[in-house]
Amino acid sequence: MARRKVTLTDEQKRKNDEILERLEEERERLIEETRALQQAERRRPGRKRRKKAAEEKQVE
């Protein structure tokens, strides 16, 4: 079955551009927030991970 070529109206193209712009801004904001959280976690003292319960039982 042949695919039909879809043509968007100028209004649809404009709305798509606005949505894509918002998504890109959201993506950049999330990247910045994630980076800030990772840096804060690195700076936090006493951030050593606890042993899992299964590992602790094997040690005993």
Backbone as CSV, one residue per row, in Angstrom:
resi,resn,N_x,N_y,N_z,CA_x,CA_y,CA_z,C_x,C_y,C_z
1,MET,0.840,-1.170,0.000,0.000,0.000,0.000,0.891,1.240,0.000
2,ALA,0.637,2.115,-0.930,1.448,3.324,-1.055,1.067,4.335,0.023
3,ARG,2.087,5.012,0.512,1.819,6.046,1.517,1.441,7.341,0.829
4,ARG,0.520,8.037,1.452,0.070,9.308,0.912,0.916,10.423,1.504
5,LYS,1.335,11.341,0.683,2.133,12.479,1.151,1.224,13.414,1.940
6,VAL,1.677,13.775,3.150,0.893,14.659,4.008,1.463,16.061,3.902
7,THR,0.599,17.008,3.677,1.038,18.403,3.637,0.370,19.144,4.787
8,LEU,1.185,19.860,5.538,0.678,20.610,6.673,0.342,22.030,6.253
9,THR,-0.671,22.575,6.902,-0.998,23.976,6.644,0.021,24.833,7.387
10,ASP,0.039,26.114,7.049,0.951,27.037,7.723,0.663,27.084,9.226
11,GLU,-0.606,27.019,9.598,-0.995,27.031,11.013,-0.455,25.789,11.728
12,GLN,-0.584,24.631,11.088,-0.082,23.391,11.687,1.445,23.428,11.829
13,LYS,2.107,23.959,10.825,3.573,24.071,10.886,3.994,24.992,12.022
14,ARG,3.279,26.102,12.175,3.598,27.063,13.239,3.403,26.428,14.613
15,LYS,2.267,25.702,14.787,2.009,25.039,16.064,3.062,23.974,16.348
16,ASN,3.446,23.226,15.339,4.487,22.209,15.517,5.804,22.847,15.939
17,ASP,6.145,23.961,15.319,7.383,24.660,15.677,7.344,25.134,17.133
18,GLU,6.187,25.656,17.566,6.044,26.111,18.947,6.200,24.947,19.927
19,ILE,5.576,23.825,19.599,5.654,22.650,20.464,7.093,22.141,20.533
20,LEU,7.753,22.053,19.403,9.142,21.593,19.379,10.050,22.526,20.177
21,GLU,9.797,23.820,20.084,10.596,24.792,20.836,10.396,24.598,22.344
22,ARG,9.131,24.392,22.766,8.848,24.161,24.183,9.509,22.879,24.675
23,LEU,9.455,21.832,23.849,10.073,20.567,24.234,11.585,20.712,24.390
24,GLU,12.209,21.457,23.498,13.652,21.671,23.577,14.013,22.461,24.841
25,GLU,13.215,23.474,25.163,13.459,24.250,26.385,13.318,23.368,27.623
26,GLU,12.293,22.522,27.636,12.076,21.610,28.758,13.248,20.629,28.886
27,ARG,13.714,20.124,27.759,14.844,19.189,27.752,16.092,19.853,28.330
28,GLU,16.369,21.070,27.903,17.545,21.786,28.409,17.419,22.057,29.904
29,ARG,16.221,22.406,30.355,15.996,22.670,31.780,16.218,21.395,32.599
30,LEU,15.713,20.282,32.101,15.897,19.016,32.813,17.369,18.611,32.872
31,ILE,18.100,18.857,31.801,19.528,18.548,31.784,20.251,19.388,32.826
32,GLU,19.925,20.672,32.890,20.557,21.561,33.876,20.233,21.121,35.300
33,GLU,18.967,20.773,35.551,18.572,20.336,36.890,19.283,19.042,37.274
34,THR,19.369,18.121,36.345,20.039,16.852,36.607,21.509,17.075,36.916
35,ARG,22.137,17.924,36.141,23.558,18.219,36.358,23.769,18.847,37.740
36,ALA,22.877,19.770,38.121,22.989,20.412,39.430,22.811,19.395,40.555
37,LEU,21.860,18.478,40.397,21.653,17.450,41.417,22.863,16.532,41.538
38,GLN,23.450,16.179,40.409,24.626,15.310,40.433,25.791,16.007,41.118
39,GLN,25.981,17.276,40.857,27.076,18.013,41.490,26.824,18.149,42.988
40,ALA,25.581,18.402,43.377,25.255,18.517,44.791,25.498,17.189,45.502
41,GLU,25.184,16.094,44.857,25.382,14.771,45.459,26.873,14.485,45.641
42,ARG,27.684,14.907,44.699,29.129,14.688,44.805,29.721,15.470,45.970
43,ARG,29.184,16.662,46.233,29.719,17.522,47.288,29.256,17.119,48.678
44,ARG,28.151,16.381,48.739,27.570,16.039,50.031,28.491,15.094,50.805
45,PRO,28.824,15.420,52.044,29.690,14.525,52.826,28.936,13.273,53.261
46,GLY,29.679,12.207,53.414,29.069,10.965,53.887,28.138,10.340,52.889
47,ARG,28.485,10.402,51.630,27.583,9.876,50.607,27.902,8.441,50.236
48,LYS,28.667,7.764,51.073,29.021,6.379,50.786,27.761,5.529,50.785
49,ARG,27.729,4.583,49.878,26.547,3.734,49.769,26.569,2.664,50.854
50,ARG,25.386,2.338,51.315,25.255,1.288,52.309,25.325,-0.059,51.608
51,LYS,25.757,-1.053,52.357,25.736,-2.405,51.813,24.294,-2.868,51.769
52,LYS,23.990,-3.675,50.772,22.641,-4.204,50.663,22.437,-5.263,51.742
53,ALA,21.213,-5.507,52.111,20.881,-6.461,53.178,21.412,-7.848,52.848
54,ALA,21.353,-8.262,51.615,21.825,-9.587,51.218,23.335,-9.692,51.430
55,GLU,24.049,-8.657,51.119,25.495,-8.665,51.291,25.855,-8.694,52.776
56,GLU,25.087,-8.009,53.594,25.346,-7.974,55.028,25.124,-9.344,55.645
57,LYS,24.119,-10.078,55.172,23.841,-11.410,55.711,24.979,-12.365,55.373
58,GLN,25.561,-12.231,54.199,26.672,-13.093,53.804,27.903,-12.816,54.648
59,VAL,28.118,-11.589,55.060,29.284,-11.213,55.842,29.189,-11.823,57.242
60,GLU,27.983,-11.891,57.806,27.795,-12.387,59.179,28.072,-13.830,59.322
